[in-house]
Amino acid sequence: MSRVELRDDQPTQHEFGNRTFFVADVEPLDVDGVRTVEVGTALWLIGFLALLPFYGRLEDSGNEWWLWTCLSGFGLGLFGLEYCRRRRKARKELAEELER
């Protein structure tokens, strides 16, 4: 069984032309993306609920796809959320294993 390496190696400097830019050594705010996907999924749900009372108008104007786009965004967000949670769990287990 092959093992996938989950590394976050980042370059410490970038060179563009004759300039060199150094990258500050700071921790990222959201490494696993769970919070970001949660917020995005919630926004799609809010968009769906906000458009729901206007279904008749959307249908009359031919824009009911707006409603279904929001619902699709919410559904895909749920899949993305599960993916990010599994990735976070795998990273945590790997970190614990490496500490031993």
N, CA, C and O atoms as a GROMACS GRO file, in nm:
protein
  400
    1MET      N    1   0.085  -0.117   0.000
    1MET     CA    2   0.000   0.000   0.000
    1MET      C    3   0.090   0.124   0.000
    1MET      O    4   0.176   0.138   0.086
    2SER      N    5   0.069   0.211  -0.094
    2SER     CA    6   0.150   0.333  -0.100
    2SER      C    7   0.088   0.439  -0.011
    2SER      O    8  -0.034   0.443   0.007
    3ARG      N    9   0.170   0.523   0.043
    3ARG     CA   10   0.125   0.626   0.136
    3ARG      C   11   0.144   0.763   0.072
    3ARG      O   12   0.249   0.792   0.014
    4VAL      N   13   0.043   0.845   0.082
    4VAL     CA   14   0.049   0.980   0.028
    4VAL      C   15   0.110   1.071   0.134
    4VAL      O   16   0.069   1.070   0.250
    5GLU      N   17   0.208   1.149   0.094
    5GLU     CA   18   0.271   1.242   0.187
    5GLU      C   19   0.194   1.373   0.187
    5GLU      O   20   0.168   1.431   0.082
    6LEU      N   21   0.156   1.419   0.305
    6LEU     CA   22   0.086   1.546   0.321
    6LEU      C   23   0.184   1.646   0.380
    6LEU      O   24   0.192   1.664   0.501
    7ARG      N   25   0.258   1.711   0.292
    7ARG     CA   26   0.358   1.807   0.339
    7ARG      C   27   0.314   1.948   0.304
    7ARG      O   28   0.239   1.969   0.209
    8ASP      N   29   0.362   2.042   0.381
    8ASP     CA   30   0.334   2.182   0.355
    8ASP      C   31   0.464   2.259   0.334
    8ASP      O   32   0.477   2.374   0.376
    9ASP      N   33   0.562   2.194   0.270
    9ASP     CA   34   0.689   2.261   0.245
    9ASP      C   35   0.665   2.381   0.153
    9ASP      O   36   0.609   2.367   0.044
   10GLN      N   37   0.706   2.495   0.198
   10GLN     CA   38   0.689   2.617   0.121
   10GLN      C   39   0.826   2.681   0.099
   10GLN      O   40   0.914   2.669   0.184
   11PRO      N   41   0.843   2.747  -0.014
   11PRO     CA   42   0.972   2.814  -0.037
   11PRO      C   43   0.991   2.929   0.060
   11PRO      O   44   0.894   2.992   0.102
   12THR      N   45   1.116   2.958   0.094
   12THR     CA   46   1.145   3.069   0.186
   12THR      C   47   1.178   3.196   0.111
   12THR      O   48   1.183   3.303   0.170
   13GLN      N   49   1.199   3.184  -0.020
   13GLN     CA   50   1.224   3.304  -0.100
   13GLN      C   51   1.181   3.280  -0.243
   13GLN      O   52   1.180   3.167  -0.292
   14HIS      N   53   1.146   3.389  -0.310
   14HIS     CA   54   1.107   3.385  -0.451
   14HIS      C   55   1.196   3.482  -0.526
   14HIS      O   56   1.227   3.591  -0.477
   15GLU      N   57   1.238   3.442  -0.643
   15GLU     CA   58   1.320   3.531  -0.726
   15GLU      C   59   1.246   3.564  -0.854
   15GLU      O   60   1.208   3.475  -0.930
   16PHE      N   61   1.224   3.694  -0.875
   16PHE     CA   62   1.160   3.744  -0.996
   16PHE      C   63   1.257   3.842  -1.061
   16PHE      O   64   1.286   3.948  -1.007
   17GLY      N   65   1.304   3.804  -1.177
   17GLY     CA   66   1.401   3.891  -1.244
   17GLY      C   67   1.525   3.905  -1.159
   17GLY      O   68   1.587   3.805  -1.123
   18ASN      N   69   1.563   4.029  -1.128
   18ASN     CA   70   1.682   4.052  -1.045
   18ASN      C   71   1.644   4.084  -0.900
   18ASN      O   72   1.727   4.134  -0.824
   19ARG      N   73   1.520   4.057  -0.862
   19ARG     CA   74   1.476   4.082  -0.724
   19ARG      C   75   1.453   3.951  -0.651
   19ARG      O   76   1.410   3.852  -0.710
   20THR      N   77   1.482   3.952  -0.521
   20THR     CA   78   1.456   3.838  -0.436
   20THR      C   79   1.360   3.879  -0.326
   20THR      O   80   1.384   3.977  -0.255
   21PHE      N   81   1.250   3.803  -0.311
   21PHE     CA   82   1.151   3.830  -0.208
   21PHE      C   83   1.155   3.717  -0.107
   21PHE      O   84   1.151   3.600  -0.143
   22PHE      N   85   1.162   3.753   0.022
   22PHE     CA   86   1.166   3.655   0.129
   22PHE      C   87   1.026   3.637   0.187
   22PHE      O   88   0.952   3.733   0.204
   23VAL      N   89   0.993   3.513   0.218
   23VAL     CA   90   0.862   3.479   0.273
   23VAL      C   91   0.873   3.471   0.425
   23VAL      O   92   0.959   3.401   0.478
   24ALA      N   93   0.785   3.543   0.494
   24ALA     CA   94   0.785   3.541   0.640
   24ALA      C   95   0.746   3.403   0.691
   24ALA      O   96   0.661   3.336   0.632
   25ASP      N   97   0.807   3.361   0.798
   25ASP     CA   98   0.780   3.231   0.858
   25ASP      C   99   0.664   3.243   0.957
   25ASP      O  100   0.686   3.255   1.078
   26VAL      N  101   0.542   3.241   0.906
   26VAL     CA  102   0.422   3.250   0.990
   26VAL      C  103   0.331   3.132   0.959
   26VAL      O  104   0.333   3.079   0.848
   27GLU      N  105   0.253   3.093   1.055
   27GLU     CA  106   0.158   2.984   1.036
   27GLU      C  107   0.036   3.034   0.959
   27GLU      O  108  -0.013   3.144   0.989
   28PRO      N  109  -0.014   2.959   0.863
   28PRO     CA  110  -0.135   2.998   0.792
   28PRO      C  111  -0.256   2.991   0.885
   28PRO      O  112  -0.256   2.917   0.983
   29LEU      N  113  -0.358   3.069   0.854
   29LEU     CA  114  -0.476   3.072   0.939
   29LEU      C  115  -0.560   2.946   0.928
   29LEU      O  116  -0.610   2.896   1.029
   30ASP      N  117  -0.576   2.892   0.806
   30ASP     CA  118  -0.666   2.779   0.787
   30ASP      C  119  -0.600   2.678   0.694
   30ASP      O  120  -0.621   2.680   0.573
   31VAL      N  121  -0.520   2.590   0.752
   31VAL     CA  122  -0.444   2.494   0.672
   31VAL      C  123  -0.535   2.391   0.607
   31VAL      O  124  -0.513   2.355   0.492
   32ASP      N  125  -0.635   2.343   0.679
   32ASP     CA  126  -0.716   2.234   0.628
   32ASP      C  127  -0.837   2.278   0.546
   32ASP      O  128  -0.896   2.195   0.476
   33GLY      N  129  -0.876   2.403   0.551
   33GLY     CA  130  -0.984   2.454   0.468
   33GLY      C  131  -1.123   2.428   0.520
   33GLY      O  132  -1.220   2.465   0.454
   34VAL      N  133  -1.137   2.365   0.636
   34VAL     CA  134  -1.269   2.331   0.687
   34VAL      C  135  -1.352   2.457   0.711
   34VAL      O  136  -1.466   2.464   0.667
   35ARG      N  137  -1.296   2.554   0.779
   35ARG     CA  138  -1.372   2.676   0.809
   35ARG      C  139  -1.412   2.750   0.681
   35ARG      O  140  -1.524   2.801   0.671
   36THR      N  141  -1.322   2.755   0.586
   36THR     CA  142  -1.350   2.822   0.460
   36THR      C  143  -1.466   2.755   0.386
   36THR      O  144  -1.555   2.823   0.336
   37VAL      N  145  -1.464   2.623   0.380
   37VAL     CA  146  -1.571   2.550   0.313
   37VAL      C  147  -1.702   2.562   0.391
   37VAL      O  148  -1.809   2.570   0.331
   38GLU      N  149  -1.695   2.564   0.523
   38GLU     CA  150  -1.816   2.582   0.604
   38GLU      C  151  -1.882   2.716   0.573
   38GLU      O  152  -2.004   2.724   0.556
   39VAL      N  153  -1.802   2.821   0.567
   39VAL     CA  154  -1.857   2.954   0.539
   39VAL      C  155  -1.915   2.959   0.398
   39VAL      O  156  -2.025   3.011   0.378
   40GLY      N  157  -1.844   2.907   0.301
   40GLY     CA  158  -1.893   2.907   0.164
   40GLY      C  159  -2.022   2.828   0.149
   40GLY      O  160  -2.114   2.871   0.080
   41THR      N  161  -2.030   2.712   0.214
   41THR     CA  162  -2.151   2.630   0.208
   41THR      C  163  -2.268   2.702   0.274
   41THR      O  164  -2.380   2.698   0.222
   42ALA      N  165  -2.243   2.766   0.385
   42ALA     CA  166  -2.349   2.842   0.453
   42ALA      C  167  -2.398   2.958   0.366
   42ALA      O  168  -2.518   2.986   0.363
   43LEU      N  169  -2.308   3.024   0.295
   43LEU     CA  170  -2.348   3.134   0.207
   43LEU      C  171  -2.435   3.085   0.092
   43LEU      O  172  -2.531   3.152   0.054
   44TRP      N  173  -2.403   2.968   0.036
   44TRP     CA  174  -2.488   2.912  -0.070
   44TRP      C  175  -2.627   2.880  -0.015
   44TRP      O  176  -2.726   2.904  -0.083
   45LEU      N  177  -2.634   2.827   0.106
   45LEU     CA  178  -2.764   2.796   0.168
   45LEU      C  179  -2.843   2.924   0.193
   45LEU      O  180  -2.964   2.929   0.167
   46ILE      N  181  -2.777   3.027   0.242
   46ILE     CA  182  -2.844   3.155   0.265
   46ILE      C  183  -2.896   3.213   0.134
   46ILE      O  184  -3.007   3.266   0.128
   47GLY      N  185  -2.816   3.202   0.028
   47GLY     CA  186  -2.860   3.248  -0.104
   47GLY      C  187  -2.984   3.174  -0.151
   47GLY      O  188  -3.077   3.234  -0.204
   48PHE      N  189  -2.984   3.042  -0.132
   48PHE     CA  190  -3.100   2.961  -0.170
   48PHE      C  191  -3.224   3.004  -0.092
   48PHE      O  192  -3.330   3.025  -0.150
   49LEU      N  193  -3.210   3.017   0.040
   49LEU     CA  194  -3.324   3.055   0.123
   49LEU      C  195  -3.372   3.196   0.093
   49LEU      O  196  -3.492   3.224   0.102
   50ALA      N  197  -3.281   3.286   0.058
   50ALA     CA  198  -3.319   3.423   0.025
   50ALA      C  199  -3.394   3.430  -0.108
   50ALA      O  200  -3.482   3.514  -0.124
   51LEU      N  201  -3.361   3.344  -0.202
   51LEU     CA  202  -3.428   3.344  -0.332
   51LEU      C  203  -3.557   3.263  -0.333
   51LEU      O  204  -3.641   3.283  -0.422
   52LEU      N  205  -3.575   3.175  -0.238
   52LEU     CA  206  -3.691   3.086  -0.236
   52LEU      C  207  -3.825   3.162  -0.239
   52LEU      O  208  -3.915   3.120  -0.313
   53PRO      N  209  -3.844   3.271  -0.163
   53PRO     CA  210  -3.972   3.342  -0.170
   53PRO      C  211  -4.000   3.405  -0.307
   53PRO      O  212  -4.114   3.438  -0.338
   54PHE      N  213  -3.898   3.422  -0.388
   54PHE     CA  214  -3.912   3.484  -0.519
   54PHE      C  215  -3.917   3.383  -0.632
   54PHE      O  216  -3.890   3.417  -0.747
   55TYR      N  217  -3.953   3.259  -0.601
   55TYR     CA  218  -3.953   3.153  -0.702
   55TYR      C  219  -4.042   3.189  -0.821
   55TYR      O  220  -4.003   3.168  -0.936
   56GLY      N  221  -4.160   3.242  -0.795
   56GLY     CA  222  -4.252   3.279  -0.903
   56GLY      C  223  -4.194   3.384  -0.996
   56GLY      O  224  -4.202   3.371  -1.118
   57ARG      N  225  -4.135   3.486  -0.938
   57ARG     CA  226  -4.072   3.591  -1.020
   57ARG      C  227  -3.954   3.536  -1.099
   57ARG      O  228  -3.936   3.569  -1.217
   58LEU      N  229  -3.874   3.452  -1.034
   58LEU     CA  230  -3.759   3.393  -1.104
   58LEU      C  231  -3.806   3.306  -1.221
   58LEU      O  232  -3.746   3.308  -1.329
   59GLU      N  233  -3.913   3.232  -1.198
   59GLU     CA  234  -3.966   3.146  -1.304
   59GLU      C  235  -4.020   3.229  -1.420
   59GLU      O  236  -3.998   3.196  -1.536
   60ASP      N  237  -4.092   3.337  -1.388
   60ASP     CA  238  -4.148   3.423  -1.493
   60ASP      C  239  -4.040   3.490  -1.577
   60ASP      O  240  -4.057   3.508  -1.698
   61SER      N  241  -3.930   3.526  -1.514
   61SER     CA  242  -3.823   3.595  -1.586
   61SER      C  243  -3.721   3.499  -1.648
   61SER      O  244  -3.628   3.542  -1.716
   62GLY      N  245  -3.738   3.369  -1.624
   62GLY     CA  246  -3.646   3.270  -1.679
   62GLY      C  247  -3.516   3.258  -1.602
   62GLY      O  248  -3.417   3.207  -1.653
   63ASN      N  249  -3.518   3.307  -1.478
   63ASN     CA  250  -3.396   3.302  -1.396
   63ASN      C  251  -3.407   3.207  -1.278
   63ASN      O  252  -3.337   3.224  -1.178
   64GLU      N  253  -3.493   3.108  -1.289
   64GLU     CA  254  -3.504   3.013  -1.177
   64GLU      C  255  -3.377   2.932  -1.158
   64GLU      O  256  -3.359   2.868  -1.054
   65TRP      N  257  -3.288   2.932  -1.257
   65TRP     CA  258  -3.160   2.862  -1.244
   65TRP      C  259  -3.077   2.921  -1.131
   65TRP      O  260  -2.991   2.852  -1.076
   66TRP      N  261  -3.101   3.048  -1.096
   66TRP     CA  262  -3.030   3.108  -0.982
   66TRP      C  263  -3.055   3.026  -0.856
   66TRP      O  264  -2.963   2.997  -0.779
   67LEU      N  265  -3.182   2.989  -0.837
   67LEU     CA  266  -3.220   2.913  -0.718
   67LEU      C  267  -3.149   2.777  -0.717
   67LEU      O  268  -3.095   2.736  -0.614
   68TRP      N  269  -3.150   2.709  -0.831
   68TRP     CA  270  -3.091   2.576  -0.838
   68TRP      C  271  -2.939   2.582  -0.833
   68TRP      O  272  -2.874   2.486  -0.790
   69THR      N  273  -2.881   2.692  -0.877
   69THR     CA  274  -2.736   2.709  -0.864
   69THR      C  275  -2.697   2.718  -0.718
   69THR      O  276  -2.598   2.657  -0.675
   70CYS      N  277  -2.776   2.793  -0.640
   70CYS     CA  278  -2.748   2.803  -0.496
   70CYS      C  279  -2.762   2.668  -0.428
   70CYS      O  280  -2.681   2.632  -0.343
   71LEU      N  281  -2.865   2.593  -0.466
   71LEU     CA  282  -2.885   2.462  -0.406
   71LEU      C  283  -2.771   2.367  -0.443
   71LEU      O  284  -2.725   2.289  -0.360
   72SER      N  285  -2.727   2.374  -0.568
   72SER     CA  286  -2.613   2.291  -0.611
   72SER      C  287  -2.486   2.330  -0.537
   72SER      O  288  -2.409   2.243  -0.496
   73GLY      N  289  -2.463   2.460  -0.520
   73GLY     CA  290  -2.346   2.507  -0.445
   73GLY      C  291  -2.348   2.456  -0.303
   73GLY      O  292  -2.244   2.418  -0.249
   74PHE      N  293  -2.465   2.455  -0.241
   74PHE     CA  294  -2.478   2.402  -0.105
   74PHE      C  295  -2.448   2.253  -0.102
   74PHE      O  296  -2.374   2.206  -0.016
   75GLY      N  297  -2.504   2.178  -0.197
   75GLY     CA  298  -2.481   2.033  -0.200
   75GLY      C  299  -2.335   1.999  -0.224
   75GLY      O  300  -2.280   1.912  -0.157
   76LEU      N  301  -2.272   2.068  -0.319
   76LEU     CA  302  -2.130   2.043  -0.345
   76LEU      C  303  -2.044   2.086  -0.226
   76LEU      O  304  -1.941   2.025  -0.199
   77GLY      N  305  -2.088   2.190  -0.157
   77GLY     CA  306  -2.017   2.234  -0.037
   77GLY      C  307  -2.016   2.128   0.071
   77GLY      O  308  -1.918   2.112   0.144
   78LEU      N  309  -2.128   2.053   0.082
   78LEU     CA  310  -2.133   1.944   0.180
   78LEU      C  311  -2.031   1.836   0.147
   78LEU      O  312  -1.966   1.781   0.237
   79PHE      N  313  -2.018   1.804   0.018
   79PHE     CA  314  -1.915   1.707  -0.022
   79PHE      C  315  -1.775   1.761   0.008
   79PHE      O  316  -1.689   1.689   0.058
   80GLY      N  317  -1.753   1.887  -0.024
   80GLY     CA  318  -1.624   1.949   0.004
   80GLY      C  319  -1.592   1.953   0.152
   80GLY      O  320  -1.477   1.934   0.192
   81LEU      N  321  -1.693   1.975   0.232
   81LEU     CA  322  -1.675   1.978   0.377
   81LEU      C  323  -1.631   1.842   0.430
   81LEU      O  324  -1.542   1.833   0.514
   82GLU      N  325  -1.694   1.737   0.380
   82GLU     CA  326  -1.655   1.603   0.422
   82GLU      C  327  -1.512   1.572   0.378
   82GLU      O  328  -1.435   1.512   0.454
   83TYR      N  329  -1.476   1.612   0.257
   83TYR     CA  330  -1.340   1.591   0.208
   83TYR      C  331  -1.238   1.662   0.297
   83TYR      O  332  -1.137   1.604   0.336
   84CYS      N  333  -1.265   1.789   0.329
   84CYS     CA  334  -1.172   1.866   0.412
   84CYS      C  335  -1.161   1.809   0.553
   84CYS      O  336  -1.053   1.808   0.612
   85ARG      N  337  -1.272   1.762   0.606
   85ARG     CA  338  -1.267   1.702   0.741
   85ARG      C  339  -1.184   1.574   0.741
   85ARG      O  340  -1.107   1.550   0.833
   86ARG      N  341  -1.201   1.492   0.637
   86ARG     CA  342  -1.120   1.370   0.629
   86ARG      C  343  -0.972   1.404   0.613
   86ARG      O  344  -0.886   1.338   0.671
   87ARG      N  345  -0.943   1.506   0.534
   87ARG     CA  346  -0.804   1.547   0.514
   87ARG      C  347  -0.745   1.597   0.645
   87ARG      O  348  -0.631   1.564   0.678
   88ARG      N  349  -0.822   1.676   0.721
   88ARG     CA  350  -0.775   1.725   0.851
   88ARG      C  351  -0.746   1.608   0.944
   88ARG      O  352  -0.645   1.608   1.015
   89LYS      N  353  -0.835   1.509   0.945
   89LYS     CA  354  -0.816   1.392   1.031
   89LYS      C  355  -0.690   1.314   0.991
   89LYS      O  356  -0.614   1.270   1.077
   90ALA      N  357  -0.669   1.298   0.859
   90ALA     CA  358  -0.550   1.226   0.812
   90ALA      C  359  -0.423   1.301   0.848
   90ALA      O  360  -0.324   1.240   0.888
   91ARG      N  361  -0.424   1.435   0.835
   91ARG     CA  362  -0.307   1.514   0.872
   91ARG      C  363  -0.278   1.504   1.022
   91ARG      O  364  -0.163   1.496   1.063
   92LYS      N  365  -0.384   1.503   1.102
   92LYS     CA  366  -0.367   1.493   1.247
   92LYS      C  367  -0.309   1.357   1.285
   92LYS      O  368  -0.218   1.349   1.368
   93GLU      N  369  -0.362   1.251   1.225
   93GLU     CA  370  -0.311   1.117   1.253
   93GLU      C  371  -0.166   1.103   1.210
   93GLU      O  372  -0.086   1.040   1.279
   94LEU      N  373  -0.131   1.160   1.096
   94LEU     CA  374   0.007   1.155   1.047
   94LEU      C  375   0.100   1.229   1.142
   94LEU      O  376   0.209   1.181   1.172
   95ALA      N  377   0.057   1.346   1.190
   95ALA     CA  378   0.139   1.424   1.283
   95ALA      C  379   0.160   1.347   1.414
   95ALA      O  380   0.269   1.348   1.470
   96GLU      N  381   0.055   1.281   1.462
   96GLU     CA  382   0.066   1.203   1.585
   96GLU      C  383   0.160   1.084   1.565
   96GLU      O  384   0.238   1.050   1.654
   97GLU      N  385   0.152   1.022   1.447
   97GLU     CA  386   0.238   0.908   1.418
   97GLU      C  387   0.384   0.950   1.409
   97GLU      O  388   0.473   0.877   1.454
   98LEU      N  389   0.410   1.066   1.352
   98LEU     CA  390   0.547   1.114   1.339
   98LEU      C  391   0.606   1.155   1.473
   98LEU      O  392   0.728   1.152   1.490
   99GLU      N  393   0.523   1.194   1.568
   99GLU     CA  394   0.571   1.234   1.702
   99GLU      C  395   0.620   1.115   1.783
   99GLU      O  396   0.701   1.131   1.874
  100ARG      N  397   0.572   0.996   1.751
  100ARG     CA  398   0.608   0.877   1.828
  100ARG      C  399   0.747   0.831   1.800
  100ARG      O  400   0.792   0.732   1.858
   0.00000   0.00000   0.00000
